[in-house]
Amino acid sequence: MNVVLFGATGTLGSRILNELLARGHNVTAVVRDPSKLEPHENVTETAGDIFDAAGVAEAAIGAQVVVSAYGPPPDKPELLLDAVRALIAGVEVSAGDVSGAKRLIVVGGAGSLDVAPGVRLVDTPDFPPEWKAIAIAHADALDLLRPSKLDWTYVSPAAYIHPGERTGKYRVGKDRLLVNEKGQSEISAEDFAIAIADEVENPRHLLERFTAAW
């Protein structure tokens, strides 16, 4: 499968890239600095800008799915929405081409997940204030995807996601925060990458959000 990946050098993006490559997929990694990527026979490094809808459309020609693991600094939430708007516009152009991608998977945040009826994680008293603006931006990004003409999927991680072990195990939910028997919401970046790659290969959450956690 041909996959376009934005954010391939980040914490999540690099693990998604490795997971896709381990499964034999061909990846076009669109990054600002291709020199940060290690050469691989199944990777095409492309210098590009996620904010450029025309560039997104061009990259998506010949691919089956576009995946965005882009994450701006928490103090610049407006960049996230600019990026998602460009992704939607670019992939919509690509979808009009017989060889263009029609699917868009966006890695989002956990803040917009429900913890109780009508109560999101970001609205809880203990939510870190320095992460509130970017969490709300992630929620707004989901709202941007809903009316799009694409086969979109939005993926929220657990509340605590971190580099760690690749166990190959994860649980899936929809709009509610997943917690374990101790009330903890956690997943490694490696296992979250598995959830993304599984969705790439077998789309089970078209036109909706899902979440993955241990």
Secondary structure, DSSP 8 states (H G I E B T S, - for coil): -EEEEESTTSHHHHHHHHHHHHTT-EEEEEES-GGGS---TTEEEEE--TT-HHHHHHHHBT-SEEEE-----TT-HHHHHHHHHHHHHHHHHHHTSTTB--EEEEE--STTSEEETTEEGGGSTTS-GGGHHHHHHHHHHHHHHTTSSSEEEEEE--SEEES----S--EEESSB----TTS--EEEHHHHHHHHHHHHHS---TTEEEEEE-
